[in-house]
Amino acid sequence: MSVGELACTYACLLLHDDGISITADKISAVVSAAGIEVESYWPGLFAKLVQKRSVEDLISNVGSGGGAAVAVSAPVAGGGGGAAAAAAPVVEEKKEEPKEESDDDMGFSLFD
């Protein structure tokens, strides 16, 4: 992720947190107030993204990748139940990996 992307991301989050509508001009103002120079196209791209998708939706789907969007949009495209037919995202359980033993635990080290 480039500095421009990261700066615009934080600017969008800041504007959203304060309840201010997110536009390219406001993103540019926040970024320039922070003293960061970004390419001129980044604020416009982020503003268009936020117009199409809500910030809450983007935040909640950070780790889901592209698969969840397809699963959610498929029932809507088929008609019928609409949002009620959308399946809840599957949550994977994280397995704890066993800790590796260090040389200190075994009673010897590299320099013994």
Rosetta constraint file for C-alpha pairs under 8 A:
AtomPair CA 1 CA 5 HARMONIC 6.26 0.50
AtomPair CA 1 CA 6 HARMONIC 6.65 0.50
AtomPair CA 2 CA 6 HARMONIC 6.29 0.50
AtomPair CA 3 CA 7 HARMONIC 5.97 0.50
AtomPair CA 3 CA 38 HARMONIC 7.36 0.50
AtomPair CA 4 CA 8 HARMONIC 6.14 0.50
AtomPair CA 4 CA 37 HARMONIC 7.39 0.50
AtomPair CA 4 CA 38 HARMONIC 4.71 0.50
AtomPair CA 4 CA 39 HARMONIC 6.60 0.50
AtomPair CA 4 CA 42 HARMONIC 6.63 0.50
AtomPair CA 5 CA 9 HARMONIC 6.06 0.50
AtomPair CA 5 CA 42 HARMONIC 6.68 0.50
AtomPair CA 6 CA 10 HARMONIC 6.25 0.50
AtomPair CA 7 CA 11 HARMONIC 6.11 0.50
AtomPair CA 7 CA 31 HARMONIC 6.31 0.50
AtomPair CA 7 CA 36 HARMONIC 7.48 0.50
AtomPair CA 7 CA 38 HARMONIC 7.87 0.50
AtomPair CA 8 CA 12 HARMONIC 6.09 0.50
AtomPair CA 8 CA 27 HARMONIC 6.40 0.50
AtomPair CA 8 CA 28 HARMONIC 7.95 0.50
AtomPair CA 8 CA 31 HARMONIC 6.85 0.50
AtomPair CA 8 CA 42 HARMONIC 6.91 0.50
AtomPair CA 8 CA 43 HARMONIC 6.23 0.50
AtomPair CA 8 CA 46 HARMONIC 6.90 0.50
AtomPair CA 9 CA 13 HARMONIC 6.31 0.50
AtomPair CA 9 CA 46 HARMONIC 7.57 0.50
AtomPair CA 10 CA 14 HARMONIC 6.03 0.50
AtomPair CA 11 CA 15 HARMONIC 6.12 0.50
AtomPair CA 11 CA 27 HARMONIC 5.64 0.50
AtomPair CA 11 CA 30 HARMONIC 5.94 0.50
AtomPair CA 11 CA 31 HARMONIC 6.49 0.50
AtomPair CA 12 CA 16 HARMONIC 6.02 0.50
AtomPair CA 12 CA 22 HARMONIC 6.50 0.50
AtomPair CA 12 CA 27 HARMONIC 6.53 0.50
AtomPair CA 12 CA 46 HARMONIC 7.69 0.50
AtomPair CA 13 CA 17 HARMONIC 5.97 0.50
AtomPair CA 13 CA 55 HARMONIC 7.70 0.50
AtomPair CA 14 CA 18 HARMONIC 6.34 0.50
AtomPair CA 15 CA 19 HARMONIC 6.27 0.50
AtomPair CA 15 CA 20 HARMONIC 5.15 0.50
AtomPair CA 15 CA 21 HARMONIC 6.90 0.50
AtomPair CA 15 CA 22 HARMONIC 6.27 0.50
AtomPair CA 15 CA 27 HARMONIC 7.88 0.50
AtomPair CA 16 CA 20 HARMONIC 5.83 0.50
AtomPair CA 16 CA 21 HARMONIC 7.01 0.50
AtomPair CA 16 CA 22 HARMONIC 6.98 0.50
AtomPair CA 16 CA 55 HARMONIC 7.35 0.50
AtomPair CA 22 CA 26 HARMONIC 6.46 0.50
AtomPair CA 22 CA 27 HARMONIC 6.92 0.50
AtomPair CA 22 CA 47 HARMONIC 6.18 0.50
AtomPair CA 22 CA 50 HARMONIC 7.19 0.50
AtomPair CA 23 CA 27 HARMONIC 6.22 0.50
AtomPair CA 23 CA 43 HARMONIC 7.79 0.50
AtomPair CA 23 CA 44 HARMONIC 7.60 0.50
AtomPair CA 23 CA 47 HARMONIC 5.13 0.50
AtomPair CA 24 CA 28 HARMONIC 6.10 0.50
AtomPair CA 24 CA 43 HARMONIC 4.73 0.50
AtomPair CA 24 CA 44 HARMONIC 4.82 0.50
AtomPair CA 24 CA 45 HARMONIC 7.94 0.50
AtomPair CA 24 CA 46 HARMONIC 7.33 0.50
AtomPair CA 24 CA 47 HARMONIC 5.27 0.50
AtomPair CA 25 CA 29 HARMONIC 6.14 0.50
AtomPair CA 25 CA 43 HARMONIC 7.41 0.50
AtomPair CA 26 CA 30 HARMONIC 6.22 0.50
AtomPair CA 27 CA 31 HARMONIC 6.17 0.50
AtomPair CA 27 CA 43 HARMONIC 5.69 0.50
AtomPair CA 27 CA 47 HARMONIC 7.81 0.50
AtomPair CA 28 CA 32 HARMONIC 5.98 0.50
AtomPair CA 28 CA 43 HARMONIC 6.01 0.50
AtomPair CA 29 CA 33 HARMONIC 5.98 0.50
AtomPair CA 30 CA 34 HARMONIC 6.33 0.50
AtomPair CA 31 CA 35 HARMONIC 6.59 0.50
AtomPair CA 31 CA 36 HARMONIC 5.68 0.50
AtomPair CA 31 CA 37 HARMONIC 7.33 0.50
AtomPair CA 31 CA 38 HARMONIC 7.80 0.50
AtomPair CA 32 CA 36 HARMONIC 5.55 0.50
AtomPair CA 32 CA 37 HARMONIC 6.63 0.50
AtomPair CA 38 CA 42 HARMONIC 7.03 0.50
AtomPair CA 40 CA 44 HARMONIC 7.76 0.50
AtomPair CA 41 CA 45 HARMONIC 6.32 0.50
AtomPair CA 42 CA 46 HARMONIC 6.24 0.50
AtomPair CA 43 CA 47 HARMONIC 6.09 0.50
AtomPair CA 44 CA 48 HARMONIC 6.21 0.50
AtomPair CA 45 CA 49 HARMONIC 6.25 0.50
AtomPair CA 46 CA 50 HARMONIC 6.24 0.50
AtomPair CA 47 CA 51 HARMONIC 6.27 0.50
AtomPair CA 48 CA 52 HARMONIC 6.47 0.50
AtomPair CA 49 CA 53 HARMONIC 6.15 0.50
AtomPair CA 50 CA 54 HARMONIC 5.77 0.50
AtomPair CA 50 CA 55 HARMONIC 6.38 0.50
AtomPair CA 53 CA 57 HARMONIC 6.73 0.50
AtomPair CA 53 CA 58 HARMONIC 7.06 0.50
AtomPair CA 54 CA 58 HARMONIC 6.45 0.50
AtomPair CA 55 CA 59 HARMONIC 6.12 0.50
AtomPair CA 56 CA 60 HARMONIC 6.08 0.50
AtomPair CA 57 CA 61 HARMONIC 6.17 0.50
AtomPair CA 58 CA 62 HARMONIC 6.20 0.50
AtomPair CA 61 CA 65 HARMONIC 7.40 0.50
AtomPair CA 64 CA 68 HARMONIC 6.13 0.50
AtomPair CA 66 CA 70 HARMONIC 6.96 0.50
AtomPair CA 67 CA 71 HARMONIC 6.51 0.50
AtomPair CA 68 CA 72 HARMONIC 6.17 0.50
AtomPair CA 68 CA 89 HARMONIC 6.72 0.50
AtomPair CA 69 CA 73 HARMONIC 6.06 0.50
AtomPair CA 70 CA 74 HARMONIC 6.00 0.50
AtomPair CA 71 CA 75 HARMONIC 7.57 0.50
AtomPair CA 71 CA 86 HARMONIC 7.89 0.50
AtomPair CA 71 CA 87 HARMONIC 7.51 0.50
AtomPair CA 72 CA 76 HARMONIC 7.44 0.50
AtomPair CA 72 CA 86 HARMONIC 5.44 0.50
AtomPair CA 72 CA 87 HARMONIC 6.49 0.50
AtomPair CA 73 CA 77 HARMONIC 6.32 0.50
AtomPair CA 73 CA 86 HARMONIC 7.70 0.50
AtomPair CA 74 CA 78 HARMONIC 6.44 0.50
AtomPair CA 75 CA 79 HARMONIC 6.53 0.50
AtomPair CA 75 CA 80 HARMONIC 7.63 0.50
AtomPair CA 75 CA 81 HARMONIC 7.69 0.50
AtomPair CA 75 CA 82 HARMONIC 6.75 0.50
AtomPair CA 75 CA 85 HARMONIC 6.28 0.50
AtomPair CA 75 CA 86 HARMONIC 6.21 0.50
AtomPair CA 76 CA 80 HARMONIC 7.40 0.50
AtomPair CA 76 CA 81 HARMONIC 7.54 0.50
AtomPair CA 76 CA 82 HARMONIC 5.05 0.50
AtomPair CA 76 CA 83 HARMONIC 6.97 0.50
AtomPair CA 76 CA 85 HARMONIC 7.70 0.50
AtomPair CA 76 CA 86 HARMONIC 7.51 0.50
AtomPair CA 80 CA 85 HARMONIC 7.76 0.50
AtomPair CA 81 CA 85 HARMONIC 4.98 0.50
AtomPair CA 82 CA 86 HARMONIC 7.03 0.50
AtomPair CA 101 CA 105 HARMONIC 6.29 0.50
AtomPair CA 101 CA 106 HARMONIC 7.49 0.50
AtomPair CA 102 CA 106 HARMONIC 6.91 0.50
AtomPair CA 103 CA 107 HARMONIC 6.51 0.50
AtomPair CA 103 CA 108 HARMONIC 5.66 0.50
AtomPair CA 103 CA 109 HARMONIC 5.23 0.50
AtomPair CA 103 CA 110 HARMONIC 7.90 0.50
AtomPair CA 104 CA 108 HARMONIC 6.10 0.50
AtomPair CA 104 CA 109 HARMONIC 6.36 0.50
AtomPair CA 108 CA 112 HARMONIC 6.46 0.50
